[in-house]
Amino acid sequence: MPTRPDAAAKAAMALYADAPRADRAHVRGRWWTAPFTAVEKSLPTTGRVLEVGCGHGLFVAYAALTGPQRIVVGVDIDTDKIAVGTRALAPLGERATVSVGVSGRVPEGPWDAIVILDVLYLLPSAEQHALIDRCVAALAPGGRLLVKEMDMAAGWKAR
């Protein structure tokens, strides 16, 4: 369940202050429709974290701000969102970066954690399984794969 923005969430959203209005609205809406706080609490406090399907990079920013010893990287196929995210995350330097990725590819690990938030529903079943297999293969020993997916049968968000 989404929670009210804490200080790190407010700081993460503030990074998008100069983004176009629609992107700012999307970032704010994303906070309220995804359980970023709960997912972040499941991450290791240090190490390399990858978000597959990061969109504008809000979770990347949030995870970096809440875990200053993390290096958080996001990839997404949407070049427009990545352009906005790249500008927004610039103040965080190497601690939080986003880049354009190729659908189904996972950047080379090892990763201490890989996060997939509301992405798998966009892929056919075989591609979902292949992506998860690639993620598992890219994890460091003892690494964590965190998957949060929306309920396709419930409510407005699935539509």
C-alpha positions as CSV (number, residue, x, y, z in Angstrom):
1,M,0.0,0.0,0.0
2,P,1.4,3.4,-0.9
3,T,2.3,5.7,2.0
4,R,2.5,9.4,2.4
5,P,5.8,10.8,1.0
6,D,8.5,10.8,3.6
7,A,11.5,13.2,3.4
8,A,13.3,11.0,0.9
9,A,10.3,10.7,-1.3
10,K,9.7,14.5,-1.2
11,A,13.4,15.0,-2.1
12,A,13.1,12.5,-4.9
13,M,10.0,14.1,-6.4
14,A,11.6,17.6,-6.0
15,L,14.3,16.4,-8.4
16,Y,11.6,16.6,-11.2
17,A,10.7,20.2,-10.4
18,D,12.0,21.4,-13.8
19,A,10.4,18.5,-15.8
20,P,7.5,19.1,-18.0
21,R,4.1,19.3,-16.2
22,A,2.9,15.9,-17.5
23,D,6.1,14.2,-16.3
24,R,5.8,15.8,-12.9
25,A,2.2,14.6,-12.7
26,H,3.2,11.1,-13.7
27,V,6.0,11.0,-11.1
28,R,3.7,12.2,-8.3
29,G,1.0,9.7,-9.4
30,R,3.5,6.9,-9.5
31,W,4.4,7.6,-5.9
32,W,0.8,7.2,-4.8
33,T,0.1,4.1,-6.9
34,A,3.2,2.0,-6.1
35,P,4.4,0.7,-2.7
36,F,7.9,2.2,-3.0
37,T,8.5,2.4,0.8
38,A,7.7,-1.3,1.3
39,V,9.9,-2.3,-1.7
40,E,12.8,-0.1,-0.6
41,K,12.7,-1.7,2.9
42,S,13.4,-5.1,1.3
43,L,16.5,-3.8,-0.5
44,P,20.0,-4.4,1.0
45,T,21.3,-1.2,2.6
46,T,24.5,-1.3,0.5
47,G,25.5,-2.5,-2.9
48,R,24.4,-2.4,-6.5
49,V,20.7,-2.2,-7.2
50,L,19.0,-2.4,-10.7
51,E,15.5,-1.4,-11.5
52,V,14.2,-3.0,-14.7
53,G,11.5,-0.8,-16.3
54,C,12.4,2.3,-14.3
55,G,10.3,4.8,-16.3
56,H,11.3,8.3,-15.1
57,G,13.6,6.9,-12.4
58,L,11.6,7.9,-9.3
59,F,12.2,4.6,-7.5
60,V,15.9,4.8,-8.5
61,A,16.1,8.3,-6.9
62,Y,14.2,7.2,-3.8
63,A,16.3,4.0,-3.3
64,A,19.5,6.1,-3.6
65,L,18.3,8.7,-1.2
66,T,17.2,6.2,1.4
67,G,20.3,4.1,1.0
68,P,23.3,6.4,0.6
69,Q,25.6,3.4,0.3
70,R,23.7,2.0,-2.6
71,I,24.4,2.5,-6.3
72,V,21.1,2.4,-8.0
73,V,20.7,2.0,-11.8
74,G,17.5,2.0,-13.8
75,V,16.8,0.9,-17.4
76,D,13.8,1.5,-19.5
77,I,12.8,1.3,-23.2
78,D,11.1,4.6,-23.1
79,T,13.6,7.2,-24.4
80,D,11.5,10.2,-23.4
81,K,11.1,9.1,-19.8
82,I,14.8,8.3,-19.6
83,A,15.7,11.7,-20.9
84,V,13.6,13.3,-18.2
85,G,15.0,11.0,-15.6
86,T,18.6,11.6,-16.6
87,R,18.2,15.4,-16.1
88,A,16.3,14.9,-12.8
89,L,18.8,12.4,-11.3
90,A,21.9,14.4,-12.3
91,P,22.4,16.0,-8.9
92,L,22.7,12.5,-7.4
93,G,25.7,11.7,-9.6
94,E,26.8,8.1,-9.9
95,R,24.6,7.0,-7.0
96,A,21.5,7.1,-9.2
97,T,21.5,6.8,-12.9
98,V,19.0,5.7,-15.6
99,S,19.6,4.7,-19.2
100,V,17.8,3.4,-22.2
101,G,17.7,-0.4,-22.3
102,V,16.7,-3.1,-24.7
103,S,13.4,-4.9,-24.0
104,G,14.1,-8.2,-22.3
105,R,17.8,-7.5,-21.6
106,V,19.3,-7.2,-18.2
107,P,22.5,-5.2,-17.7
108,E,25.5,-7.3,-16.7
109,G,25.7,-7.9,-13.0
110,P,26.4,-8.9,-10.5
111,W,23.5,-7.0,-8.8
112,D,22.9,-7.2,-5.1
113,A,19.2,-6.6,-5.8
114,I,17.0,-6.3,-8.9
115,V,13.6,-4.6,-8.8
116,I,10.8,-5.0,-11.3
117,L,7.8,-2.8,-10.5
118,D,4.6,-3.1,-12.6
119,V,6.4,-4.2,-15.8
120,L,5.7,-7.9,-16.3
121,Y,2.1,-7.4,-17.2
122,L,3.3,-5.6,-20.4
123,L,5.0,-8.8,-21.6
124,P,3.7,-12.1,-23.0
125,S,4.1,-15.0,-20.6
126,A,7.2,-16.5,-22.2
127,E,9.0,-13.1,-22.2
128,Q,8.0,-12.7,-18.5
129,H,9.7,-16.0,-17.6
130,A,12.7,-15.2,-19.8
131,L,13.2,-11.8,-18.1
132,I,13.0,-13.3,-14.6
133,D,15.5,-16.0,-15.6
134,R,17.9,-13.3,-16.9
135,C,17.5,-11.3,-13.7
136,V,18.2,-14.3,-11.5
137,A,21.3,-15.1,-13.5
138,A,22.5,-11.5,-13.0
139,L,22.2,-11.5,-9.2
140,A,25.2,-11.7,-7.0
141,P,25.4,-14.6,-4.6
142,G,22.7,-14.0,-2.0
143,G,21.2,-11.2,-4.2
144,R,17.5,-10.4,-4.1
145,L,14.9,-10.3,-6.9
146,L,12.0,-8.1,-5.9
147,V,8.9,-8.2,-8.2
148,K,5.8,-6.2,-7.6
149,E,3.0,-6.6,-10.1
150,M,-0.4,-5.1,-10.4
151,D,-3.5,-7.1,-10.1
152,M,-4.9,-7.2,-13.7
153,A,-8.4,-8.1,-12.4
154,A,-8.8,-5.2,-10.1
155,G,-9.7,-1.6,-10.5
156,W,-8.8,1.5,-12.5
157,K,-5.0,1.0,-12.5
158,A,-5.2,-2.3,-14.5
159,R,-7.3,-0.5,-17.1
